Amino acid sequence: MNAGIQKNRQSSMAHRQSCGFTLVELTAAAALLALLTSAAFITYNQTWRHWALRQNAERFYLTARYARVLAIESGQVCRLVIDPESKAYYIVQIDRQTDEVTAVSDLWHRPGKLDESVLFEGLMVVRSEGLGDSSSAITFYPDGRADAATVRLTNGQRTFTVQISAATARATLIMGDAETYEPDQIDLDMI
């Protein structure tokens, strides 16, 4: 009988040891979970910032393309006005005979504003005509040309560049910094 009790006691001790986790094991699992969660959060935050930059760059690029089309179709000068301080941009039309300036807000364009994490880093405009002196506006003409321009948008880590050709007023969106671009350079392959 003594052997039966000992056998029963040993099986009960083995059962008790295999039933639960120790405090050290639970603490290690919690620390590993916290580490994985923080890594996932950092990756998510960086991905979201990059997505926001890309969306803002694409919206600005489409606005530049629309300004070109609007100038050609309406036969009026259009300007893409950029306000770096308020992170806003919008299109205005200028009637050459009356010099009346009209803000454009229609089905295809609304004034835009960059997200909090995105800003205009660099703006370079080379005027093709003496139409005003605002260096923060890109002018599109009815004959299909524009002021040559390079606009950089950044979130502090990544950059998108929108380039506008003087001869064709064609906008190009480039991921990264395009510092080698000459503002009066014309890419004949793109025409």
Secondary structure, DSSP 8 states (H G I E B T S, - for coil): -HHHHHHHHHHHHHHHHHHS--HHHHHHHHHHHHHHHHHHHHHHHHHHHHHHHHHHHHHHHHHHHHHHHHHHHH-SEEEEEEETTTTEEEEEEE-TTT--EEE--SSS---EE--TT-EEEEEEEE-SS-S---TTEEEE-TTS-B-EEEEEEE-SS-EEEEEE-TTT--EEEEES--TT--TT---GGG-
